[in-house]
Amino acid sequence: MVKVIFYNLLRSKYHVKEMLVEPGTIHHIISQVLEAHTEMDINDFKTCVIFNKGNPIHYRGFHKIIEDQEEIIITHFVGGG
């Protein structure tokens, strides 16, 4: 299983902190998240950044395979000032 941790927009908007999904590409992982949480909007994932082993992955890199027992963080950058 892959542990998915949600921060910022997804956590505050949908009140989901983390979940476990089957390994696969990030696109496949997002599909599993959307199946489990039908209230989530797929468009929220098109602007997110995913961290895997400390490395950022943007939408164009969502073909990357996440292996069993790994952990990813899904977040959105927020600004202010």
N, C-alpha and C positions, 0 to 999 in steps of 0.2 A: 504494500500500500504506500501511497505518496501522501504526505501530510501537507495540506494547503492551509496557509495562514493568511488571513485577510486583514489589511490595515486601511486606515483613512476612509476614503469614500465608500467602499464596499462594506466595511464594518459598521460605519455610522448609518448608512442608508438602509441596509438590510439586516443589521443586527446579527451578523454571522461572524464568528471569530475564527473558526478553523473547521476543517473536515478532512476525512480520509477518502481517497479515490484510488482507482486502479492506475498503474503506471501507463505511460504512453506519451504521445506528443502533447505539447501544451494545448493545442487546439482540442485534442481528445479530452484532456483534463477539464478544460473549460466547459465542454459539452456535458460532462458528468456533473459539474457544479450546477449548470443550468437545469439539468434534469431533476436534481435534488431540490433546487430552490427556484421554482418556476416564476417567482416574483422578480427575479433578477433580470436586468436588461442586458442583452448581449453587447450593446453599444458601450456599456460601461467597461467592458474588457478590451475594447479596441484602443483605448487611451491609457491603459494601465501599464505599469512596468512590473516585470516579474523578476525576482531575485532567486537564483539557484547557485548555491555554494559561493555566495557573495558577488556573483556576476549578474549585471542587469541584462534583461532580455526584453526587447521591444516587440511590438506586433509582428514585424517582418521576420522575427526569429522564432515565432511560435511553432515552427515545424520541429524544433528541438525535442528530443525524446528525454523524458524524465524517468529515471530508473526506479525500480522497487526500493523501498526504504529511504528514498530521498525526501527532501523537504523543499517547498517553494513558498515564497512570500509574494502575495499580489498586493500592490499598492498603487496609489496615484500621488504624484508630486503636487503638493499644495504650496501656495505662495502667499505672501502678504508683506506688508512693510510700511 
